[in-house]
Amino acid sequence: MTKYIHGGEVKRMVLASDKSYTRDSLIQEINDQFGEETRFYSCSAENMTADALISFFVANGKLNPVNFIFNQCESHSH
């Protein structure tokens, strides 16, 4: 059975880790933490792989595509 996890959990994981990531190492970390079969969702998207979730965060300005650091000032109300 596929697990579905809100993308905010990935953001919390990255912010808590205090690690530097490349796109590939972030995908690996997400898959290690949540499982490769896990799919992610947000308020406006669903059924995303780790790679698709990263693209979603980048496209929405939540994740810097150069150093893969989240904008810590951005808040999410739910």
RAJOKA-V690603 format. One line per field, one symbol per residue. phi: phi as a letter, one per 20 degrees, with the letter a starting at -180 (. if undefined). psi: psi as a letter, one per 20 degrees, with the letter a starting at -180 (. if undefined). Layout:
phi = ???
psi = ???
This chain:
phi = .feccfgfffgffffffldecdgfffgffffffdofefddcbfcbblefgfffffffffemecffedldfffefdceb
psi = ppqppphhhggggghhhkrqqrgghggggghggiqhiqqqrahjqrkqrgghgggggghjjhppigjlpqoihprpi.
